C-alpha cells in the first residue's frame, strides 16, 4: 500500500524541478489564486470545532487571527463550560449569536454542513472521530498524535486517502523557518549521508498518587469523555492531565513524536516509511494513577541502515529537539529558533535550484486554509503524521514487552511476535467501534 | 545411575532453597562512628542493617572516643576488613590511624564515606553548608559506572539535606549522581554531588552524601534510592564490581519509594499482596508485576509461571475487583491459552464484563 523510502525520494526529486508550479502553492502569487483581495463571508471556509479545551481553543484563535479565512459556525465538546467559552469566542468574532453548540460529535457531524473541521481531543478519541469526520468528506485540521494505536492510525490514513480530503496535522513546527531550513539542509546532503538521528522529547514528570473518587462536575459528560476507553470512576483527571494515563495517551513520548520525530523524518527522507527493528527501555512510576513512562530510551533501525534514538531530553547530549548525524557533521534544531551545526558554515549553504526544496509554509493554519481553497496537499499530510507516531508507538511496545520489535514498514505488521502484535490495537468499550472506511 | 538421580534431587532442592535463604556473607565490613552532628547511633545501626541485608556483608560497628576525649589510643585494625565505612565527623584522628587507613586503601581496601562532610582525601570542611530539608530530584550523571549502571536518570529522594560545597580532591574522582540545590531551601543554586566514586591506589572509595537521619521518621534513610546506592557502592568499594540487580521498585522521577525495614519486596511477596490490590490505596503491586513480566521477556517458562500466578488471583474470591481488572488488562497482551478459561469464567460478573471482553478481544 505504501511506497518505500527510496521510491518516494525519487518522486520528490523529479517533482522538485517543477516545484514552484505544482507543490508549493504559496510560491504562486496569492492574487493568482484569488487569495489577495478581501473575501466576503460567503467565500470563507465554513468550519466547526470538535474539542474546545486548551489546544482546541488555541487552534481556533490561530484560525480567527487569519484575515477573512474561516467562518466558525458550530462547536462541540463534552464539557459544557468549554463549549460556552468556545461559542462566546466564535460569536464575538462573527458579531452575532449564531454559533451552534453540541455535546455529541455524532449529532454535530450529522446536522452541520461544513467545509472543514478543527479537531483537538484526547488521543483515545482520535481513531473514531477523525475517521467519522473524514468519512463525511470534511477537510480536517487534526491534532497530533493522530492516533493512540497503529490500528487507529491505519484506519485514519485509509479514510483520508479514500475520501481525498485535505488533511493538516497540528505538527506546526514544519511551518517554522528554522525547522524547515534544518530539514532541507539535511535532505540535500549538507552533512553527508545520514547515519544516526536523535530525537529528544520532554522528560516525564511527577505523579499525583491516586486521588479519591470524586463527584463528576455538572458541566462534564464523563461517560462521553471516556468513550471507547475503559470505564473508570472520575478522580479529577480529565482536561490536560489525561496525557499521563496510558488509556488515553503515551505521555510526553507520544505527545511530542508529532514534532521532533516528525521533523527528523522530514529531513532524513523517512516520512513515508518506518523502522524495521525497535528496542529500548522505559522507567515507569511505581505509585499512583499516572502510569506513562517518565523516562524512555529506544533505538530504531531503518532498512537503509539509519538508526534513530528516541529518548527523554535529559539523557541526550543535545537535549530537546532533532539532531541528524551525517558522515560529514551534524545539525541540531529545536524550538526557540535553535539551529546549530558541527560547522556553522553548513548553515550558510545555499540550496540550488535543481536540489530538493521541501514544502514551505510560514503559517500552519493559513497553509491549511490555502490548501483547502486550492485543493493541494497541505504541509503536514496524514501519512507522515502516522509514520511519526508509529515510531513512538513501536517504542512503547518494545518498552511494554521488554522485547525487540521487528516491524515491516511496507505491510505494516509486526513479525514473529504474537504478544506485541496484540498491542497494535486497543479494544474499544461497548458500544464504540472503529468506523469502517 | 541411582547415585546420579539422588544428585539431581539434591541439586534441585538446593536451587529451590537458594532464593529463600540468604547467601553466606563473604565480606567483612567495619563501620567507624562515634562523633557526628547527626544521630550517629541511628545512622550507624541503619547502615549496618542495610549492608547486612545484601547477604554479602558481615558488619561490625566500632565507636571512637567521644568529642574532646583522648583519641590517641584509637587505632582500629583495618587490615582484617574488606570494607571500612566512615560514619564519622569530629575530632581529628591520630596520624597513625589516618596513615593506616590510607595504607589500607592503597593496598586494595574499600572505603565508603557515609554522609561525609569531611574527606580523608583532603577536602576542607570550612566552606561546607547544608540546605534545609526537602524532597529533591537526584540525577544520575554517570550511567556506565558499576554503581549506577541501570539506575533511572532521575529519581526523587525524600526529606533530606543537600550537603553543599564539598570539593573532592583527586583527578580520578567521578561524580556519579548530583542534585540541584535550589534557592528556596537555602540552596546554592548549583548542582551538588550526591554520589561520588574514586579509585585510589589499589583500592576504591565510594561516598554517599544522602541519608541523614532527622530524629523523626528518617525518611531519607528509608529511601530505596539511598539504600540501593549504598549497597551497590559498598560492593563496588569492596570488590571493584557490582553483582546486585537494581530492584524493580527503585524510585523514579514520578515519586520516591520508602522501604520501611530497609528491604524491598520479593516477587513472592508481590503475589501475596496483589489480590488485595486496591487502586485507591496503592498501585505498587501491579507496577511490580508489570516489571516482572518485562524482565521475563523471551522466557516462556517464566512467563507461564507469572501467568499461572495471575490466573490464581482471577480465581480467588477474596481478591479485589481492581486486582482482577488490572490482571485482565495485562493478560490481554501477554496471556496464552492457559488463561482463557479463567477469563471466561468472569464474564458474567457485571463489574468485570468490560474488562473480560477487552482481554478476550485481544487474545482470540
Interface residues (C-beta under 8 A of the other chain):
Chain A: X203 X204 X205 X206 X207 X209 X210 X212 X213 X230 X231 X283 X284 X285 X286 X287 X288 X289 X290 X291 X294 X295 X312 X314 X315 X399 X400 X401 X402 X403 X419 X420 X422 X423 X425 X427 X429 X430
Chain B: X139 X152 X153 X154 X156 X249 X251 X252 X253 X254 X255 X257 X279 X280 X281 X282 X283 X284 X287 X288 X290 X291 X293 X294 X295 X296 X297 X298 X325 X329 X332 X333 X334 X354 X355 X357 X358 X361 X362 X363
